[in-house]
Structure formats: C-alpha cells, structure tokens
Amino acid sequence: MKIIQKKWAEIAQQPVLSFTMINDNGMEVTCINYGCIITKIVTPDKNGNYENVVLGFEHFAPYITNIPYFGAVIGRVAGRIQNACFELDGKTYTLCKNENNNHLHGGVKGLHRVLWDAVAVENEGEVGVRFSYTSPDGEEGYPGTVQVQVTYMLNNQNELVISYNARSDKSTLLNLTNHTYFNLSGNIKRDILDHELKIKSDQFLELNEELIPTGIFLDVTDTPFDLRKGKKLKDGIMANHPQIELVGQGYDHPFLLNAHYDEEIVLWDPGSGRTLTVETDEVGVVVYTGNQLQEGMDIYGVPSRKYLGICLEVQGLPDAIHHPHFPSWILRPEETYSSVTKYKFGVK
C-alpha cells in the first residue's frame, strides 16, 4: 500500500495538498486538504476495469465555491436549521441564512470551504490522511472553539473508513457528515436511475415545503421509501408521492436506521456490478439523489445534470435542535464527539 502526496493548487498563499491512497488491490482514493474533499475513488467493476465512482472536478478552481458540496465534510451542522437560529442553555444564537430563510450545511464557509491541516498516515494494512481544523468561537454564528479531526483510512478489504472526532470548550451543536456523490457506473457513463438501493429502515422523516423535518416519523410500508428489500432508484424517483414531488422529484430525505455495522445501506449498479456497502454508528442517513444538481458544470468531462450521483449522508437527524424527541446534536465541553462510517466497495 502507498500514499502519494503532492501540491495541487494554492489558495490565499497556502498550498492545497492532494493525497492519493492506493491499496494492494489497485483501489485508489484521492482527497484534498480543502474541505477534506474526496475528489476521486477508483474501484474495479465486475470485469476488472478500474474507474472513478464519485462526482468531482478535474481542476481545483470549481471547488472554491463547490455549490453541490462534492465530496466535502459538512459542518458544523449538516442539513438545515430552521429560521437559521437556535436556543441553547437559555441563549439564542443567530446563524447565516444561506438557503432562503434557513441555515444549510454549516453556512457560507462551514467546514467545506476551509483549509485543514493534513498529515499522511501509514499503519499496518492501511494508509490514510488525518485532517484537523480548529473552528473558532463564533464561526458561522456557532458558540465554542471546536477542535475537529477527520481521518480517512483505506485498507486492503477495499474499505474506506471515515472517523470523526471533536471537542469544544463551550456547549455547542455538532453534526458532521461527508457529502460525496456516488455513481457506480464508472467514469459517469450513466446516471444513477438504474442503481438499486437497499436500506434497513422502517421510518423516514416527513419534510415541509422548505425541506425541514416536520418532526413526524412516517412508516415506509407501501411507499416509495420502503427500501428494505431494495429498489431501483428510478422506481422511487418517478413515483407519484407528495414527499417525492416536494423535493424536486426524487429523494432528499432522512431515514432512521434500525441497524448499525450490519450492511444497513447497500447501493448496487447492475450494469457495472459494483456495490457500495455503508455501515455506520450514526442514527440516520439522508438519501439525496441529485434532484437539484444544476446544469452547466463540467464533471470530469461530463455535463452536470439531475440524477448524476447519489449522496448517502450518514448523520444525526436534521434540525434536531428544534425537535426534542430527535437524538440530540448538543456537544458539551466534557464530552467528545465521535463517529465512524465504513464504505466498502465490491462487485457482484
């Protein structure tokens, strides 16, 4: 196994570093220290052809704005916070409104538009990158100085393991995820409509017209959200269901996971034979099928369009600070935020 580090670009007189992890099977994962962005994942199909299976840009410049959040770590809080404000311990905090009246994905800068410290890591049977960033008190309106560490490790089982750890000196909110768009066809030969998705989940969250959870858990039974036995994405995306139509004809919904580290999320592209199995300790996953992907971007030579990739954003439930019956996002000074998610690539 090996890891290749190089300077890829520069921003504000600081180097943007690229790290490519390569395991003994030839699988590759490339990431950069700007936003901890995963720019490329190269895996074999059923015929042994190695191709890229994520959306990204050939050059650094589009990542500076990165409107779709390709490959980035999202925080301090992933998802939307209603009215861009919250109350914590009797004090009200105001955040930036970067999506209509609401706060989305940590704000304008968030963790996805900062340069992280990064160091290559080589252990027995795995290689990776450890990113670290100190988010100052008041950044994007959040209280507390938060020290965040994100580690990407690739092993010879073709598993990419992402570990998140954080500490804060004040009570604050934290809900981190990774926003990689997957397309298992290889080199974006097709969209994701023929991918099949299986999730061990009996409930999903109802959304309002601003895509904020209403607080109501809905049963997936007899709906396009019943993915327990697997479903072709196009069968759900094209369904006549008010929640599917609400988000631009597709999925952009939080599912409550009822299993952990037990093949709870499996994505499969029958054409290439590639599979992606996601296992996590997080309470839920936001499934986003690229319904709002804008046209006009060049994604490794392919014009951007709807349904070109799928995000599997494992995280706490969105807007949890406004729903006391959701698992809490609150991080206290005496606590350590910790979460681990494993992405295993295979074929069948």
C-alpha positions, 0 to 999 in steps of 0.5 A: 500500500502507498500514499502519494502526496503532492501540491495541487493548487494554492489558495490565499498563499497556502498550498492545497495538498492532494493525497492519493491512497492506493491499496494492494488491490489497485483501489485508489482514493484521492482527497484534498486538504480543502474541505477534506474533499474526496475528489476521486475513488477508483474501484474495479467493476465486475470485469476488472476495469478500474474507474472513478465512482464519485462526482468531482472536478478535474481542476481545483478552481470549481471547488472554491465555491463547490455549490453541490458540496462534492465530496466535502465534510459538512459542518458544523451542522449538516442539513438545515436549521430552521429560521437559521437560529437556535436556543441553547442553555437559555441563549439564542444564537443567530446563524447565516441564512444561506438557503432562503430563510434557513441555515444549510450545511454549516453556512457560507464557509462551514467546514467545506470551504476551509483549509485543514491541516493534513498529515499522511498516515501509514499503519499496518494494512492501511494508509490514510490522511488525518485532517484537523481544523480548529473552528473558532468561537463564533464561526458561522454564528456557532458558540465554542472553539471546536477542535475537529479531526477527520481521518480517512483510512483505506485498507486492503478489504477495499474499505474506506473508513471515515472517523470523526472526532471533536471537542469544544470548550463551550456547549455547542451543536455538532453534526458532521457528515461527508457529502460525496456523490456516488455513481457506480457506473464508472467514469459517469457513463450513466446516471444513477436511475438504474442503481438499486438501493437497499436500506434497513429502515422502517421510518423516514422523516416527513419534510415541509415545503422548505425541506425541514423535518416536520418532526413526524416519523412516517412508516415506509410500508407501501411507499416509495421509501420502503427500501428494505428489500431494495429498489431501483432508484428510478422506481422511487424517483418517478413515483407519484408521492407528495414527499417525492414531488416536494423535493424536486422529484426524487429523494432528499430525505432522512431515514432512521436506521434500525441497524448499525455495522450490519450492511444497513445501506447497500447501493448496487449498479447492475450494469457495472456490478459494483456495490457500495456497502455503508455501515455506520454508528450514526442514527440516520442517513439522508438519501439525496439523489441529485434532484437539484444538481444544476446544469452547466458544470463540467464533471470530469468531462461530463455535463452536470445534470439531475440524477448524476450521483447519489449522496448517502449522508450518514448523520444525526437527524436534521434540525434536531435542535428544534425537535426534542424527541430527535437524538440530540446534536448538543456537544458539551465541553466534557464530552467528545464527539465521535463517529465512524462510517465504513464504505466498502466497495465490491462487485457482484 
